[in-house]
């Protein structure tokens, strides 16, 4: 073997050695590159998680500040402290929105109580230490008087003040309905009595307004007794009509009687029919029917 051939062989062997070393280093370099990429990806994930947690912290802090401001505003509203509201106007550029939010929360609470009490209007009183229940009354689709009962909500429930007419048996209703365990039963019973009372009172008012020829001879505060006098065209006979409302939860009489000097008239089928009419229909409506039939003046 000459010298040229030996150098060629050595050169080839060196090349093979370099290639072998290069192939040996490739997996290590590739692994290092993969480890670096994984580290960069992990670092990016951690940065994103830090940003997310920071945003959540800022949001929670903002919510806490908002609720604290709302609590302060609602407290000042309940206590009627305009000084605190004015100070809030200066400190917060969103004070109007906060006031609306506070009012919204308060209305939601009142609506919840309204729902629990079955539709009665409820408002706070005495700086939130008691609640006032308003009972609206109506007759024939017309709203009439509104009555109020102030209740201490702390158990046991008790009535503090009210403007219920004295002839309504309020104490008896409290005992019968067991207001301490279910106030709605008490309010339903009271509302039924009040609506019946204003309904009878409204009928009496309509009789006076619509029937000039009918004289109201007697009535009482509860409107549970009504005595009328009207005239029958035949011989201008005067008839005395007594309506008794013994069921205070109703607007219609439980008993109707008539008296006149003409016994034949009072016992006639026509007037017995009129007695039934007066017992089954509002008194002003029954009188209008009797006038149309020309049985009274």
Secondary structure as GFF3:
##gff-version 3
##sequence-region A 1 297
A	DSSP	alpha_helix	3	78	.	.	.	ID=ss1
A	DSSP	alpha_helix	82	91	.	.	.	ID=ss2
A	DSSP	alpha_helix	95	116	.	.	.	ID=ss3
A	DSSP	beta_strand	121	125	.	.	.	ID=ss4
A	DSSP	beta_strand	130	139	.	.	.	ID=ss5
A	DSSP	beta_strand	142	152	.	.	.	ID=ss6
A	DSSP	beta_strand	158	162	.	.	.	ID=ss7
A	DSSP	alpha_helix	170	177	.	.	.	ID=ss8
A	DSSP	alpha_helix	183	210	.	.	.	ID=ss9
A	DSSP	beta_strand	215	219	.	.	.	ID=ss10
A	DSSP	beta_strand	225	232	.	.	.	ID=ss11
A	DSSP	three_ten_helix	234	236	.	.	.	ID=ss12
A	DSSP	beta_strand	237	244	.	.	.	ID=ss13
A	DSSP	beta_strand	255	259	.	.	.	ID=ss14
A	DSSP	alpha_helix	263	266	.	.	.	ID=ss15
A	DSSP	alpha_helix	269	280	.	.	.	ID=ss16
A	DSSP	alpha_helix	283	292	.	.	.	ID=ss17
###
